[in-house]
Amino acid sequence: MTSASNSPKSPVEDRVATGVEGFDNLIEGGFPRGDLILLAGHPGSGKTMFSSQFLYTGAIQYGEPGIYASFAENREAFLRNMRRANMDFESLEQKNLFRFIDFVTVKEQAIDAALATIMAEIDSLKASRLVIDSFSAMAQAFSEKIDARIVLHTVLGRMTRLSKVTTLLIAEKQLGSESLGGGMEEFVSDAVLVLTQSMERGHMRRHFDIVKMRGTGASRARLTYDITEHGIVVHPSLEAHPAARVYSERVSTGVEGLDRMLSGGPYKGSTILVMGEAGTGKTTTALQFMMRGAANKERTLYVSYEESQEELIRQALGFGWRINDHIENGLVRIASFFPEPYNIDNIFADTRKLIDEYQPTRFVLDSLTSLERAMSDDEFFRVVRRMESRFKGEGVTALVTARNTDGGLPSDFWVSSLMDVIVSLRQVESESALRRALVIFKARGLPHDTSIKEFEIGPKGIVVEEKFADIEQILGGSARRPARVQAWSDAFSGAPRQSRSGAKG
């Protein structure tokens, strides 16, 4: 552990780092020194864990002594719970870097004495950080709400500013309630952080909101977080980037016939949606897109939410593609996640890290449908919009797949508005056999072939053939010949003709 005399300073001058992964970089490196921060949250949302990380980081990394003043939990329970999170506060006590003050049994008449004790301990320990857990419990000792507010405003506020002690004030936020703690703390504090949790689509989701942060250009976006064995981890959202430039360079999809239909391929930085029902060739199209990128010495990150890396490699090898060579030379990276059984926020955090570290030229997401099942509609929209915006701004060409059972254009307006190219794959029944059809519904800014083409999945992948001749209702799923063609066929085959009314002629 680093001693106080030679310890590094917080990453930004007059900032106090919390040590909570994913959070400090959102608040310019940490809290302004000497601020009073309200940390409100539902029971079990991780308030004590966050506060403990704040104190532990100060002592271990910066040699800053800290005090935990508890009106809700005794010392033994606190130390036991922190050991489970791999934080040894007992050793910090022995080095005069931590002190726990137990006020669990304090009554109203003793609040003044408790505050005096805290001030004395701050002076004795030369503390830089303070946690009061919780103001909600402290306020219960007062018969009148106004008395609690006076203590908060005149004593705690003045105490932290005069001593330059950065203070976390914990408050309980009741489930279903809009107010924080006693309903007054947020007006006195320099910053307000809110931790909440709820069940969404059968999964526990935790949300982190920076409601207020004086003197800091903090993100106001709703974030998600997780409580791990190493403490709280905040998951920053995938940043949206405005497009820096419009690209005129074309790229290949890897499917030659599709490139021809797009008059040479999509523009660099485009997002391509390939949709279709199961078995139509969406993953094969995505693999061909990836392999063409590797052949062109472009790095491709393939993120699958439906199939394992081993399954995807086996499919590629089945077409004779040397995928393992490209994985070894770093031109291909495959990551597989399965959203429904696991925490979707962890998956996004891992995906974001992969994008940041790998810096791909091409990106594949297979598929959007799996994500949609695990998220709310609003959250799904925000994720896709930010992903598309970031890739367009960085010139990354992306291909995403989605399951679509009716063969038509997506009914969701935002899907068609965000995507640059929309390709629909379809299986159709014709003369007691299944055939495959491909149509381009949209190609932003590109002259493109609007005819419905037949394609096959052959030994080397997808091959686009000629358009369907003399067949209609392909997108309906049951192809048939037009009436005039069927009439000529019946005439030459000897089949009886029928009038428009159904009578035999």
N, C-alpha and C positions, 0 to 999 in steps of 0.2 A: 504493500500500500504506500502511496506517496504521502510524505509528511506535509504539514501545513506550511513549513518554511520554504520548501522548494517545489511546491505543487504547481501544476500548470493553472493558468487563469482560465476562466470560462471563455468559450470560443469567441465571444464578441464582448468588447469592453463594456463593463457595467451591465452585463447580462448574466443570468443565473441559469445554467443548463439543468434540465430535469433528468436527463438520462433515459427518458422514455423513447424507445426506438420509433422513428418516424414522426416524432412530434416537434423536437427542437428546431429542425430546419424550417418548419412552418411558421415559427414565431421569431425569426431572425436570430436564432441561436439560443434563446432562452427568455425567461421573464426579466423585465427591467429590475435591477437590484433595488430592494426596499419596497417593492409593490405588495399589496394585499390582494391575493387571488382567491376568489370563491370557487371551490370545486364541489359542484352539486351533482347528485345522482341517485338513481334508484337503489334500494337495498340490494347488495350483492353485485353492483355494477363495477366494482374495482376501485373505489375511492381510496380506501386504505392502502391498496397496492400501489396506486399512482403516487400517493404522498410518501410512502416508504421508499420508493425508487428515487424520488426527489431528494430525500435526506441521505440515502445511501450513496448516491452518485456524488453529492457534495462532499461527503467524507472521504470516500475511496479515491475519486479522481481529482478533486481539487483541494483536499485537506480542509474543508469548511465544516466546522462543528454544527450539529443540528439538534433540535429539541422536538420531541413528540409529546405534546400535552393532550392527554386523553381524558375526556369526560364520558367515554362510552366503553372502554375496554381496559382491563388491567394489564400490568406489565408482563406477567407470565404468558397470558394468552397471546399478546402481541409478539413476543419473542418466538414463541412456538410456531405461530403462523408464518412469520418471516423466515424462519429456518427452512420451512417447506418450499419457500420461493428462493432458496439459496442466498439469503441475505443474513449475514451473521452480525447482528447488532450488539451482541454481548461483547465481542472483541473490540468493537468501536467504543463501547462504554469504558473498557479498560484503558483505552488510549485517549480518553477525554475528547472524543469526537462525536459522542452521542449521549443524550440523556433522555430518559423516559419519566414523565411526571404523571402520576396517577391521581386524577380528580374524579373518579367514578362516583364517589359518595358525597360530593360537594353540594351544599344547599345554597339558597339565595344569599343568606347572610355571609357566606364564605366566598362569594364570587370575587369581591374586592381583594380578599387575601390570596385567592388563587392567581389573580392577575399580577399581584405584587410578587408572588413566588415566581411566576414566569419571567418577569422583568429581572429579578435577582439572578435567576439561572442563566438568562441571556448574558448578563454582565459577567457572571462567574465563568461561564464556558467560552465567552467571546463568540457566541453563536452567530452564524450568518444565515441560518435557515430555521424556520419554525413551522410546525404543523399543529393546528388546533382541531381536535376530533372529538366532538363536532360542535359547531355553533348551535345546531338544532338541540343537542342535549343540554348545552349551557343555557339556552334560552328557556328551557323548561323549568329551570330553577327560579325564574322570575315570575311573580304573580301578574305583572303588567308588561305588555309588549313594548311599551315605550321605554321601560327600564333597560330591556335588552338592546334596544336601538341606541340608547345613550352609551352603553358599554361598548357597543360595536364602533360607533362613530368617534367618540371622544377618547376612548382608551385604546382599543385595538388599532384603529387607524393611526393615532398619534404615536403609539408605541412602535409600530413597524417603521414609520417614517423617520422618527428621531434616532432609532437604533440602527437603521438601514438593514433590518432583518427582513428577508423575503419570506412572506408568510402565506401558507396555504390554509384556508379556512374551509373545513369540510361542512357540508350541509346536506340533509336528507331531502330528496325530492320524492314525494309520494306518487305511486303509480296512478296515472290518470289526472294528476294535478299539474296546472300550468305554472304555479308559483314555485319559487326555489326556496327551500328551507322555510324560514319564517316570513318570507315575502318582502324582506327589507334589505337583506345582505347584498343583493345585486346592485343596489343604488349607491352603496358606499365603497364597494370593491373597485380596484383598478382593472381587474379582469374577471370574467365569468366563464367557466368551463362546465359543460353539462355532459354527464355520462348517462345513457339510457340503454335499455335492453327490451326486446320484445320478440315474440314468436312470429316469424314470417314464413309462410308456406312450409310449416313443419320444422323450421330450423331457427335456433336462437340467433338473433342478430343484435350486435352491439353498435351503438352510434355515439359519435364524439362530436360535440358542437362547440365551437369557439364563439360564444355569444357576444363577448365584449373583450377588447384588449387595448387599453390606452397606450399610446406611444409606440405601437407596433403595427406594421403592415401585415396582419395575420390573415390567412385564408378564412373566408366565411363559409366555405363549402362544407356540407355535412360529410363527415368522415366516418369510417368504420374502424373498429379496433378489436383486439382479441386479448384474452388473458391466458398467457402461456406459463410454463414452468419457470421461465426466466423473467416473468413480469408482464406488464402491459406493452403491447405492440400496436401502434397506430398505423393504419393502412392509408397512405395518401392516395387520392384519386389519380387516375390517369390524366395527365395534363392535356388540355386542348391547346393546339398551336395554330395560329392563323397561317394560312398558306403563304409562304414567303415568295413563291413564284409560281407561274403557270408553266408546266412542262409541255414542250412540243415533241419530246423524244418518245418514240413508240417502244413498247416492250412486247415480248412474245408470251402468250399464255401457255405455250408448250403443246397446244393442240393446233396443228397447222390449219385445218379447216375452219376453226373458230377465228384464228387470226385473219384469214381471208374474208370471213363475214364481217370483221371489224375493220376492213380496209387497211390491214397491216398490223393490227393489234391495238390494245388499249394504250392510253398515254401513261407515262411514268407517273407514279403518285396516285393512280386511280384505285378505287375500291370496287372489286368485282364480286357480285353476289351470284353464286351458282345454287339454284334451288331445284328441288325435285323430291319425289317420294323415294322410299328405301329401294336400293338396287338399281337406280338409274345411272349411277356413275359419278356422283358428286365427289367422293373421296378419290377416285381415279383421276378426275380432272384436277383436283388439288395436288395430287402427287406429281402429275405431269408438269404442272405449273412450277412446282418446287424443283424438279429435275432439270427443267430448262434453265432455271436460274443458276443452278450449280454448273451446268454446261457453259454458261456465260460468265463463270467466276463471280456470281452474285451470291451473297450470303442469304439463306432462307431460314426463317424460324417457323417451324410447323407446330402449332399448339392444337392438340386434339382433346376434345372433351367427351369423346365417345369410344375411341380405340386406343389400345396400348401402343407403345413404341414398337414392341416386337411384332404386333399384328401389321402395323404400317410397313415395317421393313420387309416382312414376308410378302405383302402385296406387291411392293416395288420389285423385289427379287423375282416374283412370278412373271413380271413383264420383261425380265432380262436387264433391268436397270441396276447399275453398280452403285447403289445407294450407300453401302458401307464405306466405299472409297471416299465419297463426299463427306460423310460423317467424320471420318478420320482426318481429312484435310481441313475441316472446319467450315466447309461451305454449306452444310446442312446441320441443323440442330432440331431435334424432335422432343417435345415435352408433352406428356399425357397427364391430364387431370380428369377427375370424375366429379362434377359439381354436386350432385344430389346427396351423396352420403357424407360429404365433407363441407367445411366452412368455406362459403363462396368468397369471403373476404381474403382468406389465406391464399386461395387460388389466384385472385387478382393481384395480390401482392407479389406472388412468385412470378406471374406472367409479366408484371411491370418490371421486376428486376431482370428477367431474361431479356426484355426489350432494351433496357438501359445498358446492360452488360454486352450483349451480342451485337447491337446496332445493325439489325438486318437491312438488306436491300429489298427483300421480299418477305411477306408475312402471310401465313395461312392460319385461319381459325376454323376448325371443323368440330362442332358446328354451333351456330347461333341458337339453334333450337334447344340445345341442352342448357344454355345459359338462361334462356327465357323462362324455362320451367322453374329455375331456382331463384328468380328475382321478380320484384314488382315491375309493372309496366313502366312507371316513371324512371326507376333506377336502370332498367334495361335500355331505355331510350338514351339516358345520359351517358352510359358506358359506351354504347355504339357511336354516339355523336362525338365523344371525346377521342375515341380510338381513331375514327375516320379523320378527324381534324388533325390529330397529331401526325398520322401517317402522310397525309397530304402535305402538311407543312414541312416534313422531313424528306419528301420524295420517295417514300416507301410504297411500293405497289402491293396491295393486299388482296387476297382472295378469301372470301368467307362463304361457308355453305349454310344452307338452311333447309329443313324438311318442309315440303309443300305437297299436299295430297291432291289438290284439284287441278294442278297444272297451269293455273291462271296467274295473273299479276298479284303480288302481295296486297292484301286488303289494307294493311297498315300504311297510312300515308307517309309516315316518316321513313319507312324502309325504302320506298321508291325515291324519296327526295334525297336521302343521304348517299345512296349508291350511285356510282358513275356508270356502271355496266350491270345489267341484270340479264342473266342467262337462265332459261328454264329447260330442264331435262324431263322427258316424259316417256313412259312406257305406254304403247297403244296396242290394242288388239285389232288385228287385221287378218281376215281369212283364217281364223283359228290359230293364229300365231302372235307372239308378242314381238313388237318392233320398237325401236327407240327413236325418239324425235327430239330435236334441239331447236330452240327459237330464241332470238335476242329480243327481249321486250324493251330494252333501253340501252343506249350508248351515248352518254352525254358528249355533245360536241363532235361526234364521229358519224360520218356517213356509214351506214351499215346495212347488211342484207337482212331484210325482214321476212324472208321466206322460211318455211318450216323445213329443216333438213333432217334427213335420216342419218343416224350414226351407229357405229358398232364398236363394241369393246373387243378388240382383237388381241393377238399375242404381244403386240407392242404398245397397247393402250388404246385410247379413243381415236377413231378415224371418222371424220365427218364426210358423208357421201352426198349424193345429189338430193334435191328437194323431193318430197313426196309428190308423185305424179298421179293425177286423177283420183285423189283421196281427199275427203273432207272430214270435219269433226275430229281432227287429230287431238286438239287440246281438250276435247271432251272425254278422251280416253278410249273411245270405241270408234275407230276409223271406218269409214264407208265410202263407197263410190258415189259421186254426184248422180242425181236421178237421170240426167241425159246419157251419161256413160253407161249406167246400169241398163237403160232401155236398149241401147245398141247391143250390149252384151247378151241380154235376154233374147233379142231378135235373132242373133246369130247362133245362139246355143239351143234355140227351140223352146225356151221357157215361155210359158203363157204370160201375156201382158195383162196389166190391170189398168183400168181407167182411174181417173183422179178420185172417183167415188168409191173405188174398191171393186167394181164389177169387172169380170173377165171380159176382154175384148175379143 
